[in-house]
Amino acid sequence: MEQLTLLILGAGWTSTFLLPLLTTSSIPFAATTTTGRSVSGVPTIPFKFDPANTPEPDLRSSIAALPAARYVLVTFPLTGTGPSKTLIDLYNSTHQSHSPSASQTARFIQLGSTGIWGAGRTVAAADKEKVERELAEKRGGDPWIDRSSPINESNPRAVAEKELLSLGGCVLNLSGLWGGERQPINWVNRVAATKEAVRGKTSLHLIHGEDIARAVVRIITDEGDKWENGGGRGQRWMLTDGFVYDWWAMLAGWAETEEGEVREQGRWVRELMEEEGVRALPRGMERLGRCYDSREFWRVWGLVPVRAGVLRG
């Protein structure tokens, strides 16, 4: 079988944007899901990667059955030491004959989260403030964070990503995902249910599924040697749409419901502005805490986010 350009391991939400773009761009690809269900009208291959609970011969057999591809995109989280190396080693060892040359192995891209630059969801609530404070101290108090800023080394996903990077892979750390069914306005009642919850809301960073798809396609269709020259191999990239959103500003912008009523969150924001001496929105960067600078990815890969500015819908 001819080598594909891309194999997607775990076709989920991101693939609802990526698969249509791959199709219209005539890029040879295949995708997997745990059940083999169709995604965006595209049949997928049943596959589940669970090295901790799968005997090595069975794991090798299931990976060997996957199609050969120049690039492998891993969309599900790998955690801790071991899984990244296991996946890469087994895939390359079982697909070596499909490579144009004996030394050419598949290029792995892992979709990660910008949560590694903070306490993340894996840190106990009681320890979050301590972790955030330690990371801020490592940055010298600078609110701006880019791809080279210190990460939370104890984050299980960060551990797995570090292993993948050491093996020549590339990591795309994505900020808040939105697009399609994921609309930030629908998160309001969950993340800002009380006035105190609103008080604690600071910055938000987002990336639209369409721009994630464009980023992946740009990498896998590069006709130069950018992968080997600082663009892919061993590189970690941060992806946002270039905006630092202020949650208060967003809640104020969504103050009116579809029924023409004023949301409680809109009232709370106005009250908090008075209480904390905030004259206008958005608040300054020093009040927003973490501020992500993702310019480098877009510059290096020659792209511009086309779905920047969530309030426009």
KEKE-3310 file (N, C-alpha, C; in steps of 0.2 Angstrom, whole numbers, plus 5000, padded with zeros to 4 digits):
npx = (5004:5002:5012:5003:5000:4996:4992:4979:4978:4965:4952:4943:4935:4943:4946:4934:4936:4948:4948:4939:4946:4958:4952:4947:4959:4965:4974:4982:4975:4972:4962:4959:4947:4941:4930:4928:4919:4911:4918:4914:4909:4918:4925:4932:4947:4946:4954:4963:4974:4982:4993:4996:4988:4987:4994:5011:5013:5000:4998:5008:5004:4991:4996:5004:4995:4990:4989:5003:5011:5018:5017:5011:4998:4994:4980:4975:4978:4994:5002:5014:5030:5035:5023:5024:5037:5034:5024:5030:5041:5036:5027:5036:5045:5037:5033:5044:5047:5039:5044:5052:5066:5078:5082:5072:5060:5043:5035:5031:5017:5011:4995:4994:4991:4989:4989:5000:5008:5003:4995:4986:4974:4977:4983:4981:4968:4972:4985:4986:4988:5001:5009:5006:5012:5025:5029:5027:5037:5048:5047:5050:5040:5035:5020:5019:5019:5028:5032:5044:5044:5045:5038:5025:5033:5029:5017:5008:5005:5014:5026:5025:5025:5038:5045:5042:5046:5060:5062:5061:5049:5035:5026:5011:5004:4989:4978:4962:4949:4938:4923:4911:4901:4907:4905:4911:4901:4892:4898:4897:4887:4893:4906:4905:4896:4893:4895:4908:4915:4916:4923:4936:4939:4951:4962:4959:4962:4961:4958:4953:4945:4946:4958:4967:4967:4972:4985:4990:4989:4998:5010:5012:5012:5023:5035:5048:5062:5058:5054:5065:5073:5071:5058:5050:5055:5058:5052:5042:5027:5016:4999:4988:4975:4980:4975:4972:4960:4949:4940:4930:4927:4922:4911:4904:4901:4892:4881:4867:4853:4846:4833:4832:4835:4845:4859:4864:4878:4883:4879:4886:4899:4899:4897:4909:4919:4917:4920:4933:4940:4941:4942:4938:4935:4944:4953:4970:4985:4993:4984:4978:4985:4991:4997:4997:5009:5009:5015:5026:5025:5015:5023:5035:5029:5022:5009:4992:4981:4964:4952:4951:4946:4934:4922:4915:4909)
npy = (4994:5011:5024:5035:5053:5058:5051:5050:5048:5045:5052:5066:5080:5090:5084:5086:5098:5096:5085:5088:5098:5091:5083:5092:5097:5087:5078:5063:5053:5044:5040:5036:5029:5024:5016:5015:5023:5034:5050:5066:5061:5053:5037:5028:5019:5006:5008:5007:5014:5008:5005:5002:4992:4982:4968:4966:4959:4960:4974:4978:4971:4977:4990:4988:4985:4997:5010:5015:5030:5047:5057:5057:5061:5063:5064:5062:5063:5058:5052:5054:5044:5034:5030:5038:5034:5021:5020:5027:5020:5007:5009:5014:5003:4993:4998:5001:4996:5003:5016:5028:5028:5018:5025:5034:5039:5039:5055:5062:5071:5079:5084:5095:5104:5121:5121:5116:5127:5131:5128:5118:5104:5093:5096:5096:5105:5112:5114:5122:5136:5137:5131:5139:5151:5148:5145:5158:5165:5159:5165:5177:5186:5191:5193:5188:5174:5163:5150:5145:5148:5143:5127:5117:5105:5094:5090:5077:5076:5085:5078:5067:5073:5079:5068:5064:5074:5073:5062:5067:5071:5083:5095:5103:5114:5118:5132:5137:5128:5131:5133:5127:5116:5120:5134:5148:5157:5148:5143:5151:5150:5139:5142:5154:5155:5161:5177:5177:5168:5175:5185:5179:5176:5178:5179:5173:5161:5157:5146:5143:5128:5128:5135:5127:5116:5121:5124:5111:5106:5114:5111:5098:5098:5105:5109:5112:5111:5113:5106:5099:5110:5118:5120:5109:5095:5090:5102:5113:5121:5135:5138:5150:5162:5174:5183:5190:5187:5195:5189:5196:5206:5199:5193:5205:5209:5199:5202:5203:5192:5180:5182:5195:5199:5204:5196:5189:5188:5199:5210:5207:5209:5223:5227:5222:5230:5242:5239:5235:5245:5246:5255:5253:5241:5230:5224:5228:5220:5216:5213:5202:5191:5176:5178:5174:5173:5169:5172:5167:5154:5156:5165:5158:5147:5154:5158:5165:5167:5164:5164:5173:5182:5180:5185:5189:5178)
npz = (5000:4996:5004:5015:5017:5030:5045:5057:5073:5083:5079:5083:5090:5084:5072:5065:5058:5052:5044:5033:5027:5023:5014:5004:5000:4994:5000:5004:5017:5033:5046:5064:5076:5092:5090:5076:5070:5058:5054:5050:5039:5034:5034:5048:5056:5067:5082:5097:5109:5122:5131:5144:5148:5138:5131:5125:5112:5107:5106:5097:5086:5083:5080:5070:5060:5056:5043:5033:5035:5032:5041:5058:5067:5084:5093:5105:5123:5129:5143:5156:5158:5145:5136:5124:5118:5117:5107:5096:5093:5091:5080:5070:5069:5064:5052:5044:5031:5022:5021:5011:5011:5021:5032:5035:5045:5052:5055:5070:5077:5091:5098:5111:5126:5132:5145:5152:5155:5166:5182:5179:5176:5183:5195:5213:5221:5232:5230:5219:5219:5224:5214:5203:5208:5209:5196:5191:5197:5191:5179:5182:5186:5175:5165:5152:5142:5132:5120:5125:5138:5156:5160:5169:5176:5182:5177:5170:5156:5151:5154:5145:5133:5133:5132:5119:5112:5113:5106:5093:5089:5087:5096:5097:5107:5111:5114:5122:5115:5101:5091:5079:5088:5100:5108:5116:5123:5127:5138:5149:5160:5167:5170:5176:5187:5199:5208:5214:5207:5195:5199:5201:5187:5175:5162:5145:5133:5116:5102:5086:5078:5064:5062:5068:5060:5048:5052:5055:5042:5035:5040:5037:5023:5019:5007:5008:5019:5032:5043:5048:5051:5062:5063:5065:5070:5086:5092:5101:5100:5103:5102:5099:5095:5094:5102:5119:5129:5140:5153:5160:5151:5140:5147:5149:5136:5133:5140:5137:5135:5123:5124:5127:5140:5154:5158:5174:5175:5168:5176:5188:5183:5181:5195:5201:5194:5199:5213:5212:5206:5192:5178:5164:5152:5141:5155:5161:5156:5167:5176:5172:5173:5167:5150:5134:5121:5105:5093:5086:5081:5070:5062:5059:5051:5042:5042:5045:5058:5054:5060:5071:5086:5095:5098:5087:5082)
capx = (5000:5006:5012:4999:5004:4995:4988:4977:4976:4960:4948:4938:4932:4948:4945:4928:4938:4954:4946:4936:4952:4962:4949:4947:4966:4967:4979:4980:4976:4968:4960:4956:4943:4940:4925:4928:4914:4913:4919:4913:4907:4924:4925:4939:4949:4945:4961:4964:4981:4981:4999:4997:4983:4988:5000:5015:5012:4994:4999:5012:5000:4987:4999:5007:4989:4988:4992:5010:5011:5024:5016:5006:4995:4991:4976:4973:4983:4998:5004:5019:5035:5034:5019:5027:5042:5031:5020:5034:5045:5032:5025:5042:5048:5032:5032:5050:5048:5035:5048:5056:5073:5078:5083:5067:5054:5037:5036:5025:5015:5006:4991:4994:4987:4993:4988:5006:5011:5000:4994:4983:4969:4980:4986:4976:4965:4975:4992:4986:4991:5008:5012:5006:5017:5032:5030:5027:5043:5053:5046:5052:5035:5032:5014:5019:5022:5028:5034:5051:5043:5045:5032:5024:5037:5026:5011:5009:5005:5021:5031:5025:5027:5045:5048:5040:5051:5067:5062:5061:5042:5033:5020:5007:5000:4983:4974:4955:4946:4931:4921:4906:4897:4910:4905:4912:4896:4889:4902:4896:4884:4897:4912:4904:4890:4893:4899:4914:4918:4917:4929:4942:4941:4956:4963:4956:4966:4957:4961:4947:4946:4948:4965:4971:4967:4976:4991:4992:4990:5004:5016:5013:5013:5029:5039:5055:5065:5057:5053:5072:5077:5069:5050:5046:5058:5060:5050:5036:5024:5010:4994:4982:4973:4984:4971:4972:4953:4947:4934:4925:4925:4918:4904:4900:4899:4887:4876:4860:4852:4843:4826:4832:4836:4852:4862:4867:4885:4884:4878:4892:4905:4899:4898:4916:4923:4917:4923:4941:4943:4943:4938:4936:4937:4947:4958:4977:4989:4995:4978:4975:4989:4995:4996:5001:5012:5010:5017:5032:5022:5012:5028:5039:5026:5020:5001:4989:4974:4958:4946:4953:4941:4928:4915:4912:4906)
capy = (5000:5017:5028:5041:5059:5059:5046:5054:5044:5048:5058:5068:5087:5093:5081:5089:5103:5094:5080:5091:5102:5086:5080:5097:5098:5081:5075:5056:5052:5039:5042:5031:5031:5018:5012:5014:5027:5039:5057:5071:5057:5049:5030:5028:5013:5005:5007:5010:5014:5007:5001:4999:4986:4978:4964:4969:4956:4963:4981:4978:4969:4983:4996:4986:4985:5004:5011:5019:5038:5051:5060:5054:5066:5060:5069:5060:5064:5053:5054:5050:5042:5027:5029:5041:5030:5014:5022:5029:5014:5001:5011:5014:4997:4989:5001:5003:4994:5008:5022:5029:5026:5014:5029:5039:5036:5044:5061:5062:5077:5078:5089:5096:5109:5126:5121:5115:5133:5133:5122:5113:5101:5087:5098:5097:5112:5116:5116:5126:5143:5136:5129:5145:5156:5145:5146:5165:5167:5157:5169:5184:5190:5193:5190:5186:5167:5160:5143:5144:5149:5137:5123:5113:5099:5088:5088:5070:5077:5088:5073:5063:5078:5080:5062:5064:5079:5070:5057:5070:5073:5090:5096:5109:5115:5122:5135:5135:5126:5133:5132:5122:5116:5123:5141:5151:5160:5143:5141:5156:5147:5134:5144:5160:5154:5165:5183:5176:5165:5180:5189:5176:5175:5183:5179:5167:5161:5153:5144:5140:5122:5129:5137:5121:5112:5125:5123:5104:5105:5118:5107:5091:5099:5109:5106:5113:5106:5117:5101:5098:5116:5122:5120:5103:5090:5092:5108:5114:5127:5137:5140:5154:5166:5180:5188:5189:5189:5197:5186:5201:5210:5194:5193:5211:5209:5194:5204:5202:5185:5180:5184:5202:5200:5205:5191:5191:5189:5206:5214:5206:5212:5230:5228:5221:5235:5247:5237:5234:5251:5245:5260:5251:5234:5225:5225:5228:5213:5215:5211:5196:5185:5173:5181:5170:5175:5163:5174:5163:5148:5159:5168:5153:5143:5158:5158:5170:5165:5167:5165:5177:5187:5175:5189:5190:5172)
capz = (5000:4996:5010:5016:5020:5037:5049:5063:5079:5087:5076:5088:5088:5079:5065:5061:5054:5049:5038:5027:5024:5020:5008:4998:4998:4990:5004:5006:5024:5036:5053:5068:5082:5096:5087:5069:5067:5053:5056:5045:5033:5033:5038:5052:5057:5074:5085:5104:5111:5129:5132:5151:5149:5132:5130:5120:5106:5104:5105:5091:5080:5082:5077:5063:5056:5054:5037:5034:5034:5033:5047:5062:5072:5090:5096:5112:5127:5132:5150:5159:5154:5142:5130:5118:5116:5114:5101:5091:5092:5088:5073:5065:5068:5060:5045:5041:5024:5018:5020:5005:5013:5027:5038:5035:5049:5052:5059:5075:5080:5097:5100:5118:5129:5135:5152:5155:5157:5173:5187:5175:5180:5187:5202:5218:5222:5237:5228:5212:5220:5225:5207:5199:5211:5207:5189:5190:5200:5186:5174:5184:5187:5168:5163:5146:5142:5125:5120:5128:5145:5160:5160:5175:5174:5185:5173:5166:5149:5149:5154:5139:5128:5133:5129:5112:5109:5113:5100:5087:5087:5087:5100:5096:5113:5109:5119:5122:5108:5100:5084:5078:5094:5105:5108:5122:5126:5131:5144:5154:5166:5170:5173:5180:5190:5205:5208:5216:5202:5190:5202:5199:5180:5172:5155:5142:5126:5111:5095:5082:5075:5057:5062:5070:5054:5044:5055:5053:5035:5033:5042:5033:5016:5018:5002:5010:5024:5038:5049:5050:5052:5068:5062:5068:5074:5093:5093:5105:5098:5107:5097:5100:5089:5095:5107:5126:5130:5147:5154:5162:5145:5137:5150:5148:5129:5132:5145:5135:5133:5117:5126:5129:5147:5156:5162:5180:5175:5166:5182:5192:5181:5183:5202:5202:5191:5205:5219:5211:5203:5185:5174:5158:5150:5145:5160:5158:5156:5174:5180:5168:5175:5161:5144:5129:5115:5101:5087:5083:5076:5064:5058:5056:5047:5036:5042:5049:5060:5050:5065:5077:5088:5096:5099:5080:5081)
cpx = (5004:5006:5007:5003:5002:4990:4986:4975:4971:4956:4942:4936:4937:4947:4939:4930:4944:4952:4943:4942:4956:4959:4949:4954:4969:4974:4978:4981:4971:4967:4958:4952:4943:4935:4924:4922:4916:4913:4919:4912:4913:4924:4932:4940:4948:4952:4960:4971:4981:4987:4999:4993:4983:4994:5004:5014:5005:4994:5003:5008:4995:4990:5002:5001:4987:4992:4999:5008:5017:5023:5011:5004:4992:4987:4974:4979:4987:5001:5009:5025:5033:5030:5021:5032:5039:5028:5025:5038:5042:5029:5031:5045:5043:5030:5038:5050:5044:5039:5052:5064:5073:5079:5077:5061:5049:5038:5030:5023:5009:5002:4991:4990:4992:4993:4995:5010:5008:4999:4991:4978:4971:4982:4980:4974:4970:4982:4992:4990:4999:5012:5012:5011:5024:5034:5031:5034:5049:5053:5048:5046:5032:5026:5014:5023:5022:5031:5040:5050:5043:5038:5031:5027:5033:5019:5012:5009:5012:5026:5031:5027:5035:5048:5047:5045:5058:5068:5061:5054:5041:5027:5017:5002:4995:4980:4967:4952:4939:4930:4916:4902:4900:4910:4906:4906:4892:4892:4900:4893:4888:4903:4911:4897:4888:4897:4906:4918:4920:4923:4936:4944:4945:4956:4960:4960:4962:4961:4955:4949:4949:4956:4970:4972:4972:4984:4994:4994:4996:5010:5017:5013:5019:5033:5047:5058:5064:5056:5060:5076:5073:5061:5047:5049:5061:5057:5043:5033:5017:5005:4988:4980:4976:4980:4972:4965:4953:4941:4928:4923:4920:4911:4900:4897:4893:4881:4869:4859:4848:4835:4826:4833:4843:4854:4865:4875:4887:4883:4884:4898:4905:4900:4906:4920:4923:4921:4931:4944:4945:4938:4935:4938:4940:4952:4965:4980:4991:4990:4976:4979:4992:4992:5000:5003:5014:5012:5022:5030:5020:5018:5032:5036:5022:5012:4999:4982:4968:4952:4948:4948:4935:4922:4912:4908:4909)
cpy = (5006:5021:5034:5047:5059:5053:5050:5048:5047:5054:5060:5075:5090:5091:5083:5095:5101:5089:5083:5095:5097:5084:5085:5098:5092:5078:5068:5055:5046:5042:5036:5034:5024:5013:5011:5018:5032:5046:5062:5067:5053:5043:5031:5020:5012:5004:5011:5009:5014:5003:4998:4993:4982:4974:4966:4966:4959:4970:4982:4976:4974:4989:4994:4986:4992:5005:5015:5026:5041:5055:5057:5059:5062:5065:5068:5061:5058:5056:5050:5048:5035:5027:5032:5037:5024:5015:5023:5023:5008:5003:5011:5007:4992:4992:5004:5002:4999:5014:5022:5027:5022:5019:5034:5036:5041:5050:5062:5069:5076:5084:5090:5102:5115:5126:5119:5121:5135:5127:5116:5109:5095:5089:5099:5104:5116:5118:5120:5133:5142:5135:5136:5151:5154:5147:5154:5168:5165:5162:5176:5188:5192:5189:5186:5179:5165:5153:5141:5145:5142:5134:5120:5106:5093:5086:5082:5071:5080:5083:5069:5067:5078:5074:5062:5069:5076:5065:5060:5072:5081:5090:5103:5110:5120:5125:5133:5133:5128:5133:5127:5122:5119:5131:5144:5154:5154:5140:5145:5153:5142:5137:5151:5160:5158:5172:5182:5172:5170:5184:5186:5174:5181:5182:5173:5167:5156:5151:5140:5133:5123:5131:5131:5117:5115:5124:5116:5103:5109:5114:5101:5092:5104:5106:5108:5108:5110:5112:5100:5104:5121:5123:5115:5098:5093:5099:5108:5121:5128:5140:5144:5158:5173:5185:5185:5191:5190:5194:5191:5205:5205:5194:5199:5211:5204:5196:5202:5195:5186:5183:5192:5204:5201:5199:5193:5192:5196:5211:5214:5209:5220:5232:5227:5227:5241:5245:5237:5240:5250:5250:5258:5244:5235:5228:5225:5221:5211:5212:5204:5190:5182:5176:5178:5174:5170:5166:5170:5158:5151:5162:5163:5149:5147:5158:5164:5167:5168:5168:5168:5182:5183:5179:5190:5184:5168)
cpz = (5000:5002:5010:5018:5027:5039:5055:5068:5083:5084:5080:5085:5083:5072:5061:5057:5050:5043:5032:5023:5020:5013:5002:4996:4994:4993:5006:5014:5026:5043:5057:5073:5086:5093:5080:5066:5062:5057:5050:5038:5031:5037:5042:5053:5065:5077:5092:5107:5119:5131:5139:5152:5143:5132:5124:5113:5103:5102:5098:5085:5078:5078:5070:5058:5053:5047:5038:5032:5035:5039:5051:5067:5077:5093:5103:5117:5129:5138:5153:5155:5151:5136:5124:5115:5113:5108:5095:5089:5088:5081:5068:5064:5064:5053:5042:5033:5019:5017:5014:5005:5020:5033:5039:5039:5050:5057:5064:5077:5085:5098:5108:5120:5132:5142:5155:5157:5164:5177:5183:5180:5184:5194:5207:5219:5227:5235:5221:5213:5220:5218:5203:5201:5209:5200:5187:5192:5195:5180:5176:5185:5180:5167:5157:5145:5134:5126:5124:5136:5149:5160:5167:5173:5177:5182:5169:5159:5147:5149:5148:5133:5127:5131:5122:5108:5108:5108:5093:5084:5088:5091:5098:5102:5111:5115:5119:5116:5107:5093:5084:5084:5100:5105:5115:5126:5130:5137:5150:5161:5170:5173:5177:5183:5196:5204:5210:5211:5196:5193:5200:5192:5178:5164:5152:5135:5122:5105:5092:5079:5068:5057:5064:5064:5049:5046:5054:5046:5032:5035:5038:5025:5014:5013:5003:5015:5031:5044:5052:5052:5057:5067:5065:5072:5081:5095:5097:5103:5102:5101:5100:5094:5089:5099:5114:5128:5138:5148:5156:5155:5141:5140:5149:5141:5128:5137:5144:5133:5126:5118:5128:5136:5149:5161:5169:5180:5173:5172:5187:5190:5182:5190:5204:5199:5196:5211:5218:5207:5196:5181:5168:5156:5142:5150:5157:5159:5163:5178:5178:5170:5168:5154:5139:5123:5110:5094:5083:5078:5070:5059:5055:5050:5041:5036:5046:5051:5057:5054:5071:5079:5089:5096:5092:5079:5075)
residu = (MET:GLU:GLN:LEU:THR:LEU:LEU:ILE:LEU:GLY:ALA:GLY:TRP:THR:SER:THR:PHE:LEU:LEU:PRO:LEU:LEU:THR:THR:SER:SER:ILE:PRO:PHE:ALA:ALA:THR:THR:THR:THR:GLY:ARG:SER:VAL:SER:GLY:VAL:PRO:THR:ILE:PRO:PHE:LYS:PHE:ASP:PRO:ALA:ASN:THR:PRO:GLU:PRO:ASP:LEU:ARG:SER:SER:ILE:ALA:ALA:LEU:PRO:ALA:ALA:ARG:TYR:VAL:LEU:VAL:THR:PHE:PRO:LEU:THR:GLY:THR:GLY:PRO:SER:LYS:THR:LEU:ILE:ASP:LEU:TYR:ASN:SER:THR:HIS:GLN:SER:HIS:SER:PRO:SER:ALA:SER:GLN:THR:ALA:ARG:PHE:ILE:GLN:LEU:GLY:SER:THR:GLY:ILE:TRP:GLY:ALA:GLY:ARG:THR:VAL:ALA:ALA:ALA:ASP:LYS:GLU:LYS:VAL:GLU:ARG:GLU:LEU:ALA:GLU:LYS:ARG:GLY:GLY:ASP:PRO:TRP:ILE:ASP:ARG:SER:SER:PRO:ILE:ASN:GLU:SER:ASN:PRO:ARG:ALA:VAL:ALA:GLU:LYS:GLU:LEU:LEU:SER:LEU:GLY:GLY:CYS:VAL:LEU:ASN:LEU:SER:GLY:LEU:TRP:GLY:GLY:GLU:ARG:GLN:PRO:ILE:ASN:TRP:VAL:ASN:ARG:VAL:ALA:ALA:THR:LYS:GLU:ALA:VAL:ARG:GLY:LYS:THR:SER:LEU:HIS:LEU:ILE:HIS:GLY:GLU:ASP:ILE:ALA:ARG:ALA:VAL:VAL:ARG:ILE:ILE:THR:ASP:GLU:GLY:ASP:LYS:TRP:GLU:ASN:GLY:GLY:GLY:ARG:GLY:GLN:ARG:TRP:MET:LEU:THR:ASP:GLY:PHE:VAL:TYR:ASP:TRP:TRP:ALA:MET:LEU:ALA:GLY:TRP:ALA:GLU:THR:GLU:GLU:GLY:GLU:VAL:ARG:GLU:GLN:GLY:ARG:TRP:VAL:ARG:GLU:LEU:MET:GLU:GLU:GLU:GLY:VAL:ARG:ALA:LEU:PRO:ARG:GLY:MET:GLU:ARG:LEU:GLY:ARG:CYS:TYR:ASP:SER:ARG:GLU:PHE:TRP:ARG:VAL:TRP:GLY:LEU:VAL:PRO:VAL:ARG:ALA:GLY:VAL:LEU:ARG:GLY)
# end
